């Protein structure tokens, strides 16, 4: 099943849930106009009888056999799909099991979804802790000030969802003053550095940065995930340091993921050009828009490949969006954003492949229910803990 068809399925799922944008509706209409077969397939899969029939067939599938077949296929072909597209409340999901099974798409009414035993799990909000050079620790979600002032006179503006560093008239540039912005689990925040660079930080992240930039580079240190829109300055390159990887740019947009629990550091370029190096003495790798460099912390190897950047940057747009990713990777995201612990009763489910396109600013329960409706996993929520069962 190629990516083009996968994209069409996503458009159809949005059509069925009323979430199509004008541009997406035009794309779907164009595809429908290409052939009678396309139109016939569209009308069939959106018919209620087809949906119920496929749901009955899904219940009869030998799931364990399918996963064994999936493992064999992945060894031979690198990857095949077991994906789920999940949308809010009224949903469509996709299950692809290889070998003797086939691609299914179905609409699931809320009363048919298997309920997850849980209390409501609420999404994250704008939250951050600022550690200042003057020793102050500021909870940015609970304060009553509009501005802060650093030791060198730098004015820091606060507005509840973002923080901005500005030069004061009497400020003195010093390379010795650093601040650290820490985003807890269940949080996100936006930071504007003194040079005008915009940084969006995801849950469970921290950024260490100079209050004012001086010297020959503008260097910051990232743990977690951040999206950077770098203000251009050809005389002072911007450098992001992330677990031994240095990402050097003059002015561009890119995403860096460097969570301590993950084995990889991922640098994904959206616009412009970046240089990814493992040390100051290496030429490194030059990325172009749409490319991603993955550095494996254990092996020290770097791979570069073209990717669909919309999946990488979906978190900035309020989406939880994955395609054919291990369940553990998705649940790690859920754990950080919803501030919950995830426990696995059976380790094998961590490698099951799923996909989703979900609004991350609503409770996570509908998404868990959809994953559970595939019959491959079950969830139980106890307080702030999600228990994953086979």
Secondary structure by P-SEA (a helix, b strand, c coil): ccaaaaaaaaaaaaaaaccccaaaaaaaaaaaaccaaaaaaaaaaacaaaaaaaaaaaaacaaaaaaaaaaaaaaaccccccccccccccbbbbbbbcccbbbbbbbbcccccccccccbbbbbccccccccccccccccccccccccccccbbbbbbcccbbbbbbcccbbbbccbbbbbbbcccccbbbbcccbbbbbbcccbbbbbbcccccccbbbbbcccccccccccccbbbbbbcccbbbbbccccbbbbbbccccbbbbbbccbbbbbbcccccccccccccbbbbbcccccbbbbbbccccccccccccccccccccaaaaaaaaaaaabbbbbbcccccccccccccccccccaaaaaaaaaacccbbbbbcccbbbbcc
